[in-house]
Amino acid sequence: MAPAETYRLPKLGERSLNHRPVIIGTGPAGLFAGLLLSELGFRPLLLERGDDVDRRTAKVHHFWLQGDLDPNSNVQFGEGGAGTFSDGKLTTNIKDPRCRKVLADLVAAGAPENILYSHKPHVGTDILRSVVKAIRQTIMARGGEVRFRAQATDFCIDRGTVSGVVVNAQEVVPADVAIMAPGHSARDTFAALLACGVDIAPKPFAIGARIEHPQALIDEAQYGRAAGHPNLGAADYKLSHHPSSGRSVYTFCMCPGGQVVAAASEQCGVVTNGMSEHARASGYANSAILVEVCPADYGSTHPLAGALFQRYWEERAWQLGGQTHRAPAQLVGDFLSNRRSATLDSSQFSYLPGVEPSDLSLCLPGFVIASLQAGLLAFDRQLGGFASPAAVLTGVETRSSSPVKMVRGEDGQSSIYGLYVAGEGAGYAGGIMSAAVDGLRVAEAVARKYRT
């Protein structure tokens, strides 16, 4: 390991804590903040609104098969966060020695050792589930505590300083340090933080749909005559287009050999996402195809306007799906010709609990539709067959990243003293690796100030 990659534990501070640190959320940021603080002897308390990963997985599969959603335990909420139901990619553009620690900790928790040297490391949703459980068990073995079905519904603030966290609207957990790592979909938590005086601003993100092809089509486009060779694995891609309109179109969270999944966290909304197991062997390839949106598009200057913008289009998709969690879907050929799809063969898509042939222009803004159409044609020139008329677009994809950014200082502390904010939900990460790194960064700031 090169010296630049060496991670060093922070030196502890001198101030005393009256109570153990409280961490809200057990996604990558919360888990790795808890893992580091437990390693340093702080015995943190982690609060998670959803279920442990085993109960959560059972509820997610029940939702996909029956359409019965638990708003607190789903693809977005529960142990491991949204990344648990994803491809488990660990690629990142950040250059930080903390990345090496994250990878080493994941391997120690059961992730494949090849993530330490792979050019495109990924874990897969099936392995991630056991990894996050092992991280929780490590935190607890070091004296920490993890509580499930424990939602932070309010905060006790005394003269600009946090003094406690209200759990499930009835219990007050004393805290002089709290790390908020709520994930990008915790809209009720954003509202509670705003009401307590946390400085929050709307943030740009991106929306669009999931595109799905046979994996064999992508393999042939990428590998040519070598397609199908067992040593190559399922091919991936990463595409972008920058039209004169100024709104970039790009693919995101590409899942080779994966499936499109129902990822709603509210009863009257449809949300799509993608995931892959480690083997990437489903026979389908999918990716989000997204268009940038910015605060000027939200129709309001309210700090949470971006979240309301998301909800509006998710509810439109719900209506198109027949007021169920079936998703509106459209063949690419019909989408480019501005006509509603009449039928879809079940062999063309992987989304559960099913799709309704639709016109996606009814559940996405007009400028997004126009940009997606231009992007599809551009991507087809980059990757032959991408705009195949038989490819399927499933909508809507609205949770690409957080719609808010919580203002914080260099130490990760928000406008409320003692209340730190971290990870993707706070607006400081975009994926498993960067969220985990940010969780470490904020935990280090706490450790440098306080002693055990």
C-alpha positions as CSV (number, residue, x, y, z in Angstrom):
1,M,0.0,0.0,0.0
2,A,1.4,3.4,-1.0
3,P,2.0,5.9,1.8
4,A,-0.7,8.2,0.2
5,E,-3.2,5.4,0.7
6,T,-2.4,4.8,4.3
7,Y,-5.3,5.7,6.7
8,R,-4.4,6.9,10.2
9,L,-6.9,7.0,13.1
10,P,-7.5,10.5,14.4
11,K,-6.1,11.6,17.7
12,L,-8.8,12.0,20.3
13,G,-9.8,15.4,21.6
14,E,-9.9,16.7,25.2
15,R,-13.6,17.6,25.8
16,S,-15.9,15.3,27.7
17,L,-19.2,13.9,26.4
18,N,-22.1,13.7,28.8
19,H,-23.8,11.1,26.5
20,R,-22.6,8.7,23.9
21,P,-22.8,9.9,20.3
22,V,-26.1,9.3,18.5
23,I,-26.1,8.4,14.8
24,I,-29.3,8.7,12.8
25,G,-29.4,6.4,9.8
26,T,-27.6,3.1,9.0
27,G,-26.8,3.7,5.4
28,P,-23.1,3.8,4.4
29,A,-22.5,7.2,6.1
30,G,-24.1,6.2,9.3
31,L,-22.7,2.7,9.4
32,F,-19.1,3.8,8.8
33,A,-19.4,6.7,11.2
34,G,-20.6,4.2,13.8
35,L,-17.9,1.7,12.9
36,L,-15.1,4.3,13.3
37,L,-16.5,5.7,16.6
38,S,-16.8,2.2,18.0
39,E,-13.3,1.4,17.0
40,L,-12.2,4.5,18.9
41,G,-14.1,3.5,22.0
42,F,-17.1,5.8,21.9
43,R,-19.8,3.1,22.0
44,P,-22.2,5.0,19.7
45,L,-26.0,4.5,19.6
46,L,-27.3,4.1,16.0
47,L,-31.0,4.8,15.3
48,E,-32.6,3.3,12.2
49,R,-36.2,4.0,11.2
50,G,-36.5,0.7,9.3
51,D,-35.9,-2.9,10.0
52,D,-32.7,-5.0,10.3
53,V,-31.5,-6.2,6.9
54,D,-33.2,-9.7,7.2
55,R,-36.7,-8.3,8.1
56,R,-36.2,-5.5,5.6
57,T,-35.3,-7.9,2.7
58,A,-38.4,-10.0,3.5
59,K,-40.6,-6.9,3.4
60,V,-39.0,-5.6,0.2
61,H,-39.7,-8.9,-1.6
62,H,-43.3,-9.0,-0.3
63,F,-43.7,-5.5,-1.7
64,W,-42.4,-6.5,-5.1
65,L,-44.6,-9.5,-5.3
66,Q,-47.8,-8.1,-3.7
67,G,-47.5,-4.3,-4.0
68,D,-47.8,-3.9,-0.2
69,L,-45.5,-1.1,0.9
70,D,-44.1,-0.5,4.4
71,P,-43.2,3.3,4.3
72,N,-40.5,2.8,7.0
73,S,-38.9,-0.4,5.7
74,N,-38.3,-0.6,2.0
75,V,-35.7,-0.1,-0.7
76,Q,-34.9,3.4,0.7
77,F,-35.1,2.8,4.4
78,G,-33.7,0.1,6.7
79,E,-30.3,-1.3,7.6
80,G,-27.7,-0.6,5.0
81,G,-29.6,2.3,3.3
82,A,-30.6,2.5,-0.3
83,G,-27.3,1.1,-1.5
84,T,-28.2,-2.3,-0.1
85,F,-30.6,-2.8,-3.0
86,S,-28.3,-1.7,-5.8
87,D,-25.5,-3.1,-7.9
88,G,-23.1,-2.4,-5.0
89,K,-20.7,-0.4,-7.0
90,L,-17.7,1.0,-5.1
91,T,-16.3,3.1,-7.9
92,T,-15.8,6.8,-7.1
93,N,-14.2,9.9,-8.5
94,I,-12.9,11.0,-5.1
95,K,-9.2,10.6,-4.2
96,D,-9.0,10.0,-0.5
97,P,-7.1,7.6,1.8
98,R,-10.4,6.9,3.5
99,C,-11.5,4.9,0.4
100,R,-8.9,2.3,1.3
101,K,-10.2,2.0,4.8
102,V,-13.7,1.6,3.6
103,L,-12.7,-1.2,1.2
104,A,-10.6,-2.9,3.9
105,D,-13.5,-2.7,6.4
106,L,-15.9,-4.1,3.8
107,V,-13.6,-7.1,3.2
108,A,-13.3,-7.7,6.9
109,A,-17.1,-7.8,7.0
110,G,-17.3,-10.4,4.2
111,A,-17.1,-8.6,0.9
112,P,-15.0,-10.2,-1.8
113,E,-11.3,-9.5,-1.4
114,N,-11.0,-8.5,-5.1
115,I,-12.6,-5.2,-4.3
116,L,-9.2,-4.1,-2.9
117,Y,-7.6,-4.2,-6.4
118,S,-10.4,-4.4,-9.0
119,H,-10.7,-1.5,-11.5
120,K,-14.5,-1.6,-11.1
121,P,-15.2,-3.0,-7.7
122,H,-18.7,-4.1,-6.9
123,V,-20.2,-6.3,-4.3
124,G,-23.8,-7.1,-5.4
125,T,-27.0,-6.8,-3.4
126,D,-26.9,-10.4,-2.2
127,I,-23.5,-10.1,-0.5
128,L,-24.1,-6.5,0.7
129,R,-26.9,-7.8,2.9
130,S,-24.6,-10.0,4.9
131,V,-21.8,-7.3,4.9
132,V,-24.0,-4.7,6.5
133,K,-25.1,-7.2,9.1
134,A,-21.5,-8.0,10.0
135,I,-20.7,-4.3,10.3
136,R,-23.6,-3.9,12.8
137,Q,-22.4,-6.9,14.8
138,T,-18.8,-5.4,14.9
139,I,-20.2,-2.1,16.2
140,M,-22.2,-4.0,18.9
141,A,-19.2,-6.2,19.9
142,R,-17.3,-3.0,20.6
143,G,-19.9,-1.7,22.9
144,G,-22.2,0.2,20.5
145,E,-25.9,-0.2,20.2
146,V,-28.1,-0.4,17.1
147,R,-31.9,0.2,17.4
148,F,-34.3,-0.6,14.6
149,R,-37.8,0.9,14.2
150,A,-36.4,3.9,15.9
151,Q,-37.1,7.0,13.8
152,A,-35.8,10.4,14.8
153,T,-39.0,12.5,14.5
154,D,-37.8,15.7,16.3
155,F,-34.8,17.2,18.0
156,C,-34.3,19.0,21.3
157,I,-32.5,22.3,20.8
158,D,-31.4,24.4,23.7
159,R,-30.1,27.9,22.8
160,G,-28.8,26.7,19.4
161,T,-27.3,23.5,20.8
162,V,-28.6,19.9,20.4
163,S,-29.5,18.3,23.7
164,G,-31.6,15.3,22.6
165,V,-33.2,13.3,19.8
166,V,-36.9,12.5,19.9
167,V,-37.6,8.9,18.8
168,N,-40.9,7.8,17.4
169,A,-42.5,11.0,18.7
170,Q,-42.5,9.8,22.3
171,E,-39.0,9.0,23.7
172,V,-36.2,11.5,24.2
173,V,-32.7,10.2,23.9
174,P,-30.2,12.6,25.5
175,A,-27.4,13.7,23.2
176,D,-24.8,16.4,23.1
177,V,-23.4,15.0,19.7
178,A,-25.7,13.7,17.0
179,I,-24.7,12.7,13.5
180,M,-27.5,13.0,10.9
181,A,-27.1,10.5,8.1
182,P,-30.7,10.1,6.9
183,G,-30.3,9.2,3.2
184,H,-31.6,11.0,0.2
185,S,-35.3,10.0,0.6
186,A,-36.0,11.1,4.3
187,R,-38.3,13.9,3.4
188,D,-40.0,14.0,6.8
189,T,-36.6,14.1,8.5
190,F,-35.6,17.1,6.2
191,A,-38.7,18.9,7.3
192,A,-38.0,18.2,11.0
193,L,-34.5,19.5,10.7
194,L,-35.6,22.6,8.9
195,A,-38.2,23.3,11.6
196,C,-35.4,23.1,14.3
197,G,-33.4,25.7,12.5
198,V,-30.9,23.6,10.4
199,D,-29.9,25.7,7.4
200,I,-31.1,23.7,4.3
201,A,-30.9,24.8,0.7
202,P,-32.5,23.2,-2.4
203,K,-29.9,21.3,-4.6
204,P,-29.8,20.2,-8.2
205,F,-30.3,16.5,-9.0
206,A,-31.5,14.6,-12.0
207,I,-34.7,12.7,-13.0
208,G,-35.7,10.4,-15.9
209,A,-36.4,6.7,-16.3
210,R,-34.8,3.2,-16.3
211,I,-33.9,1.8,-19.7
212,E,-33.7,-2.0,-20.0
213,H,-32.1,-4.2,-22.7
214,P,-31.2,-7.9,-23.0
215,Q,-27.8,-8.2,-21.5
216,A,-26.7,-10.1,-24.7
217,L,-27.3,-6.9,-26.7
218,I,-25.0,-4.9,-24.5
219,D,-22.4,-7.7,-24.5
220,E,-22.3,-7.8,-28.3
221,A,-22.1,-4.0,-28.6
222,Q,-19.2,-3.8,-26.1
223,Y,-17.3,-7.1,-26.7
224,G,-18.1,-7.8,-30.4
225,R,-17.2,-11.4,-31.4
226,A,-15.9,-12.0,-27.9
227,A,-19.3,-11.6,-26.4
228,G,-20.3,-14.5,-24.3
229,H,-16.8,-15.5,-23.2
230,P,-17.1,-16.7,-19.6
231,N,-14.1,-14.6,-18.5
232,L,-15.6,-11.3,-19.6
233,G,-18.7,-11.2,-17.5
234,A,-21.7,-9.0,-18.1
235,A,-20.7,-5.8,-20.0
236,D,-21.5,-2.4,-18.6
237,Y,-21.5,1.1,-20.0
238,K,-21.4,4.8,-19.0
239,L,-22.8,7.3,-21.5
240,S,-23.3,11.1,-21.5
241,H,-24.6,13.7,-23.9
242,H,-24.3,17.5,-23.6
243,P,-26.8,19.1,-26.0
244,S,-27.0,22.8,-26.9
245,S,-29.9,23.2,-24.5
246,G,-27.4,23.0,-21.7
247,R,-29.1,20.1,-19.9
248,S,-26.8,17.1,-19.7
249,V,-28.3,13.6,-20.2
250,Y,-26.4,10.7,-18.8
251,T,-26.7,7.1,-17.7
252,F,-26.4,6.4,-14.0
253,C,-26.2,3.3,-11.7
254,M,-25.9,0.9,-14.6
255,C,-26.7,-2.6,-13.5
256,P,-25.3,-5.4,-15.7
257,G,-27.2,-8.6,-15.4
258,G,-29.6,-7.0,-13.0
259,Q,-33.2,-6.0,-12.6
260,V,-35.3,-2.8,-12.4
261,V,-36.9,-2.6,-8.9
262,A,-39.7,-0.8,-7.3
263,A,-38.1,1.7,-4.9
264,A,-41.0,3.8,-3.5
265,S,-41.0,5.0,0.1
266,E,-44.4,6.7,0.0
267,Q,-47.8,5.0,-0.6
268,C,-49.0,7.1,-3.6
269,G,-45.8,7.3,-5.6
270,V,-43.9,5.1,-8.1
271,V,-40.1,5.2,-8.0
272,T,-37.7,3.0,-10.0
273,N,-34.2,1.9,-9.3
274,G,-31.8,-0.9,-10.4
275,M,-29.9,-3.6,-8.6
276,S,-27.7,-6.6,-9.4
277,E,-26.6,-9.6,-7.5
278,H,-22.9,-10.4,-7.4
279,A,-23.0,-12.8,-10.3
280,R,-24.8,-10.3,-12.5
281,A,-26.6,-13.2,-14.3
282,S,-30.2,-12.1,-14.7
283,G,-30.0,-11.8,-18.5
284,Y,-31.1,-8.1,-18.4
285,A,-29.1,-4.9,-18.4
286,N,-30.6,-1.7,-17.0
287,S,-29.5,1.8,-16.2
288,A,-31.1,5.1,-15.2
289,I,-31.1,7.6,-18.1
290,L,-31.3,11.0,-16.4
291,V,-31.6,14.7,-17.2
292,E,-30.3,17.4,-14.9
293,V,-32.9,19.5,-13.0
294,C,-32.1,22.6,-10.9
295,P,-33.8,24.7,-8.3
296,A,-35.2,27.1,-11.0
297,D,-37.3,24.1,-12.2
298,Y,-39.0,23.4,-8.9
299,G,-41.5,26.2,-9.0
300,S,-40.7,27.5,-5.5
301,T,-37.8,28.9,-3.5
302,H,-38.7,26.8,-0.4
303,P,-35.7,24.7,0.9
304,L,-37.7,21.5,0.3
305,A,-39.0,22.4,-3.1
306,G,-36.9,19.8,-4.8
307,A,-38.5,17.1,-2.7
308,L,-41.9,18.3,-3.6
309,F,-40.9,18.3,-7.3
310,Q,-39.9,14.7,-6.9
311,R,-43.1,13.8,-5.2
312,Y,-45.3,15.5,-7.9
313,W,-43.8,13.3,-10.7
314,E,-43.9,10.2,-8.6
315,E,-47.6,10.7,-8.0
316,R,-48.1,11.2,-11.7
317,A,-46.4,7.9,-12.3
318,W,-48.7,6.3,-9.7
319,Q,-51.7,7.6,-11.5
320,L,-50.5,6.1,-14.8
321,G,-49.8,2.8,-13.1
322,G,-53.4,2.5,-12.1
323,Q,-52.9,3.9,-8.6
324,T,-50.8,0.9,-7.7
325,H,-47.1,0.3,-7.6
326,R,-47.1,-1.0,-11.1
327,A,-44.9,1.3,-13.1
328,P,-45.7,3.2,-16.4
329,A,-43.5,1.8,-19.2
330,Q,-42.9,2.6,-22.8
331,L,-41.0,0.9,-25.7
332,V,-38.2,3.1,-26.9
333,G,-39.5,3.0,-30.4
334,D,-42.9,4.4,-29.2
335,F,-41.1,6.9,-27.0
336,L,-39.1,8.4,-29.9
337,S,-42.3,8.5,-32.0
338,N,-44.3,10.3,-29.3
339,R,-46.9,7.6,-29.1
340,R,-48.2,5.6,-26.1
341,S,-47.2,1.9,-26.0
342,A,-50.2,-0.4,-26.4
343,T,-48.6,-3.6,-25.2
344,L,-45.5,-4.9,-23.5
345,D,-44.3,-8.5,-23.4
346,S,-43.4,-9.7,-19.9
347,S,-40.1,-11.1,-21.3
348,Q,-39.0,-7.5,-22.2
349,F,-38.8,-6.2,-18.6
350,S,-37.9,-7.3,-15.1
351,Y,-39.8,-4.8,-13.0
352,L,-42.0,-6.1,-10.2
353,P,-44.9,-5.8,-9.3
354,G,-45.4,-5.2,-13.1
355,V,-45.8,-2.4,-15.6
356,E,-48.6,-0.6,-17.4
357,P,-48.0,0.3,-21.1
358,S,-48.0,4.1,-21.0
359,D,-46.8,7.4,-22.4
360,L,-44.0,8.7,-20.2
361,S,-44.6,12.3,-21.3
362,L,-47.5,12.2,-18.8
363,C,-45.2,11.6,-15.8
364,L,-42.1,13.6,-16.7
365,P,-41.6,17.3,-17.6
366,G,-41.6,18.2,-21.2
367,F,-37.9,19.4,-21.2
368,V,-36.9,16.0,-19.7
369,I,-38.7,14.1,-22.4
370,A,-37.1,16.2,-25.1
371,S,-33.7,15.7,-23.6
372,L,-34.2,12.0,-23.1
373,Q,-35.1,11.6,-26.8
374,A,-32.0,13.5,-27.9
375,G,-29.9,11.5,-25.5
376,L,-31.2,8.1,-26.7
377,L,-30.2,8.9,-30.3
378,A,-26.8,10.2,-29.2
379,F,-26.2,7.1,-27.0
380,D,-27.2,4.8,-29.9
381,R,-24.4,6.4,-31.9
382,Q,-22.0,5.6,-29.0
383,L,-23.3,2.1,-28.3
384,G,-25.0,0.4,-31.2
385,G,-28.5,-0.8,-30.4
386,F,-29.0,1.4,-27.4
387,A,-32.1,3.0,-28.9
388,S,-33.5,-0.4,-30.1
389,P,-37.2,0.0,-30.6
390,A,-37.8,-3.0,-28.4
391,A,-35.9,-1.6,-25.4
392,V,-38.1,-0.7,-22.5
393,L,-38.2,2.6,-20.5
394,T,-39.8,2.3,-17.0
395,G,-40.6,5.4,-15.0
396,V,-40.0,7.3,-13.0
397,E,-36.4,7.6,-11.7
398,T,-36.4,10.6,-9.3
399,R,-34.1,9.5,-6.4
400,S,-30.7,9.9,-8.2
401,S,-29.4,12.1,-5.3
402,S,-30.6,14.2,-2.5
403,P,-32.8,17.3,-3.4
404,V,-31.3,19.2,-0.5
405,K,-28.0,20.3,0.9
406,M,-27.6,20.9,4.6
407,V,-25.1,23.7,5.3
408,R,-22.2,22.6,7.5
409,G,-18.8,23.8,8.6
410,E,-15.5,22.2,7.8
411,D,-16.0,20.0,10.8
412,G,-19.3,18.7,9.5
413,Q,-21.3,20.6,12.1
414,S,-24.6,22.1,11.0
415,S,-26.0,25.5,12.0
416,I,-27.1,23.7,15.3
417,Y,-24.1,23.1,17.6
418,G,-23.4,19.4,18.2
419,L,-25.6,18.3,15.3
420,Y,-23.4,17.0,12.5
421,V,-24.7,16.1,9.0
422,A,-23.2,13.5,6.7
423,G,-23.7,11.5,3.6
424,E,-25.9,11.6,0.6
425,G,-29.0,12.8,2.3
426,A,-27.2,15.8,3.6
427,G,-25.9,16.6,0.1
428,Y,-22.3,15.6,0.5
429,A,-22.0,12.2,-1.3
430,G,-23.3,10.3,-4.3
431,G,-22.9,6.6,-3.9
432,I,-21.8,3.9,-1.4
433,M,-18.1,4.8,-1.4
434,S,-18.4,8.6,-1.2
435,A,-21.1,8.3,1.5
436,A,-19.0,5.9,3.6
437,V,-16.0,8.2,3.3
438,D,-18.1,11.2,4.4
439,G,-19.4,9.3,7.4
440,L,-15.7,8.6,8.3
441,R,-14.9,12.3,7.8
442,V,-17.6,13.5,10.1
443,A,-16.8,10.8,12.7
444,E,-13.2,11.9,12.7
445,A,-14.3,15.5,13.4
446,V,-16.3,14.3,16.4
447,A,-13.3,12.2,17.7
448,R,-10.8,15.1,17.3
449,K,-13.0,17.2,19.6
450,Y,-14.0,14.7,22.2
451,R,-12.5,11.9,24.3
452,T,-14.0,8.6,25.4
